[in-house]
Amino acid sequence: MNQPQSPAVQIVEVSPRDGLQNEKDFVETADKLALIGRLVAFGARRIEVVSFVNPRRVPQMSDAEAVVAGLPDVPGVRYIGLCLNERGVDRAIASRDGGARGLDEAGCVLVSTDEFGIINQGQSVSDGIIANTAMLKKAKAAGLFAQVTISAAFGCPYEGHVPAQRIVDLAARMADAGAQEIALADTIGVGVPAQVGDLVGAVIAKIGDIPVRLHLHDTRGMAPANAWAGYEAGCRTFDSALGGLGGCPFAPGAAGNVGTEELLYLFGRSGVATGFDLDAAVAANRWFATIMGRDLPSRVGKAGDFLVKGERV
């Protein structure tokens, strides 16, 4: 097996938020915090921990403030709160009041199509550009790292095909608005490697030094291949969820996120450093399966690393 060499990748763990938001049975605050502790222990240094949304629409996130209040204060670990509107940014900012540990990043969201945007956030694309411009400005002014995800970048559950040029243009608009990182989300898992590589390359060429992140769902089994295509096109930051958990309440047919274990296996065996411990991630998967009451979807989570007679190959 090749030893990891640069350029390394950064993996953003989203299981406490995107991994759980679509679950029917409420995951208790203490279990969410225990999950976050496990993620930190196996190497996660950026973790999306909550979403500031209406609890009637997304009940799993109804304890957002309680989760944030209980976050472990570990040097070098950064916590992200997803914000769908200015009220969400206000809540992220308030998490730091009174000297509390609070959040480090505000993750804003711009949906790439009108129909999905109205269903998901109550706003058209043009409304979303205006709203996200204000949100990014407010978050940065408060000292939060302000990043934005362009949702349904590779296809929309309501409008179908999304032109690549539209995504490039939206990324440029968000860069001009002050975004410090821009993620491209395959929200419903319809992208294929050629499409992902082309779009990542086009966005990087357009926005220059602003980092690009990939958020991939594995609905059709393409996510690991899409991650590699994104890597070859220059992307160095990837979202993933322990166990491949996830889904979107407002995106019909969306399956889970690419499993963290899948990315660790993919990159680790390809000589790309991640800073994560795959064996510890698999152990965390099996622990969290007992909390969820079922096996988690990740295939590497089930199979583990490639071992022959107990030795890593």
N, C-alpha and C positions, 0 to 999 in steps of 0.2 A: 504494500500500500504506500502511496506517495505521502511524504510528510507535507503538512500544510505550508504553503508559501503565499506571499502577497500576490495580488491584492486581496486582502481579507474582506469579509462581509460583516455587516451589522444586522442582527435579527431583532426585530421589535416584537415582543410577545403581546398578543392581543386576546389571549384566552379569557382573562377575567371580564373583559367587556364584550367583544364580538363573539367570543366563544360561548358565552352564557346568555346573551340577550334574547335568544329565540327559544330558550328552554321553557317548557310548560311548568315544571315544578321549581319553586323558588329555591335558589341556593343560598343558604344562610350566610350572613355577613362573616361569621367566624370561619366558615369554610372557604369563602373567597379570600380572606386574609391568609389562611393557611396555604392556599394555592399560590398566592403571590410570594409567600415565603419560600416555597419550593422552587418557584421560577428563579428567584434571586440565587438560591443555593446552587442551581445547575448552570448559572452563567448569565441570566438575563440582566441587561443593564438599561434597557428602555422597555417599559411595560405600560400598555394601555389598560388602565385599571377600572375606569368608570365611563359612563355616558350621562351627560346632564340633559335628560329628556323628561317629558311628561310621564310620570309613573303609571298613569292609566293606559298609556299606549305601550310602554315597555316596562312591565312590572318588575322584571329582574333587576332593573337599575334604580329601583325605588330607595335603596339604601346607599346611594352614591356618597353622600356626605359622611355616613358612618364608616364606609370603606376607606375613604380618604383620611379620616381622623385616625384610623388604626394602622396606616401604612408604616412598615419598618423603615427607620431612618438609616439607610446603608450608604456609606460614601460611594459615589460613582454611579448610583442607581437613579434613574430619572423616571418620573411617573407622568402619564399622559391622561388628560380627560377629554373625551370627545364632546364637542360643542356644536349643536345644530343651529344656534341662533345667539343673539347678543346676551340673552338671559343666561344661556349656558356659559358663555365667557365670564359673565358676572359671577356665576357660581364657582367657576374655576379660580377666579381671582380671590373670591372670599375664602377659599380653602386655605389661604395663606395668612389670613387675618390673625392678629394676636400672637404672632411668632410661631404659628403652627407649621409643621413640616410641609403640608400642602402639596400641590402639584407643580410640576416644572414646565409642562407643555400644554398648550391648548391646540387640540386637533380639530380644525374646522372642516366642513364638508360642502363641496359644490357638486350638485348633481348635473350630469351632462345633458339631460333631456328634460323638456318641460313636463311631460306627463308623469314621469317618475319623481321629478322634483316636487310637484304639487302633492303627490300622494305621500312622499317621504317627509317633506319639510314645509309643505304649503307654499311653495314659491316656484316660479318659472326660472329658467336659466338666467335671464337678465336680472330678475329679482335676486337670485343667488349671488351674482357677481357683486351687486351693490351691498348685500348683507355681509358677504365674506370680506369685502374690502374694509368695512367698518369693524368687523370682528377681529381681523388681523391687526388693525391699528390699535384697538383697545387692548388686546392681549399683549402686544409688544410694549405698549406704554406702561403696562403693569409689571413688566419684567418676565413675562412668560415667553418661552420659545413658541413662535406662532407658525404652525404648519397647516397645510390644507390637503385634503384628499379629493380628487376628482372621481366621483362615483360613476359606475356604469361606463367606464372608459373604453371597454371593449365590446359592449353590447348592452342593450336596455331590455328589461323584461316586458316593457309596454310598447316601445317604439321600434324595437329590433336593432338593426344595424346603426351604429354611430360613426359618422365620418371621422377618420383619423385627424383631418385638418381641424375639425372642431375642437378636438382634445388639445392639439398643439396650441391653438388660439386661446383656449381657456387657461392652459398652463402659463402662457405669456401674460394674460391678464392678471393672474394670481401672482406671478413674479413681480409685475409692475406694482401690485397692491402691497407688496412687502412680505410675501410668504417666504419663510426661511427654509422650507422644504416642501416639495410637492409630491404627493403619492398618486399613482395611477391604480385604480381599483377595478379588478375584474369581478364585480359584485355578484354576478350570477354564474361565473365560471364558464364562459363561452369562448374565451380566447384560445388561440393556438400559437405555437412558438414563433412562426414567421411573423404573425401579426404583432405579437408582443415585442419581439426584437425590433421590428420596424418602427413601432410607435415610441418605444423607449429611446431609440436612437434619434428620432425626429424631435422629441421633447428635449432631450439633452442638448441637441444642436441649437435649439431655439432659446433655451433659458440659461445656457452657460454654466456658471459656477454654482447655481442653486441645486442642492442635492435632489435626486429623484429616488423615490421609494416605490416598491411594488407591493400591492395588496391583492393576493390571489386566492380565489376560491376553487375548490377541487371537484366541482359538480360533475365534470366529465372526465376526470382522471388526468387532466392536462397540466395541473398546477406545477408539479416538479419540473417538467420539461419547459414550461413557460418561465419558471424562475431561472433556469439555466440560460434560456434565450435572452432574458433580461440582463443577466450577468454578463453574457458575451457582448451585449450592446452597451454596457457601461454602467448599469445599475449596481449599486453596492449596498443597498439597504432593503430589507424584505420583512414584511409582516408575516407572522405565522401564529398558530394557536396550538398549544399542547393538545395532543390527541386528535387533531383535525376537527375540533369542535367548531360550531358556529352556524351561521345562517342569518338572514335578514327578515324581520317580520313583514316588511313591505316590498319584498322582492320574491315573487312566486318562483319556486323551483330552485332557489339558491341553496346549495349544500354548504358543508363546513369549509373553514379556511384550510389552506395547505397546512399539513401537520408540521409542527416544529421538528419532530423526529425525522420526517422526510427530508427537510432542508438540511438538518445536521448530517444525515447520511449522505445526501447528494453532494454537499460541499466538502464534507470531511474526506470522503473517498476520492474527491476530485482535486485534492491538494489545496483547498481554500480554507483558511482559518476562520472559525466562527467565535471562538472564545467560550463555547458551550461544551458541556459534558454529555455526550449522547447516552451513556449508560444511566446517568442520574436522571436524564429526561425520561427515559423509558421507565425507570422506577417511579418517577412522579406520575407518569401516565397511569401506571397500575394502581397507585394509591388513589388518584382522583377518580378512577373507575369505581372504586368502592363508595365514594361520596355520591357519584351520579347513579349508582345502581345498575350499571351496564358497562360493557366494553366500549372503549372509545374508538372512533373510526380509523385512526392512523394505522397504516399497514406496517411501518417500521416499529411503531409502538407495540404491535403484536409480535413481530418477528425478531426485533432487536437487531443489533449489529451483526456483521458477517463474522461468525466464529466457527472454527473447526477444532474439535476436541478441546474446547474451552479457550483457544487462543485466537486473537484477532488476526484476520488475514488482510 
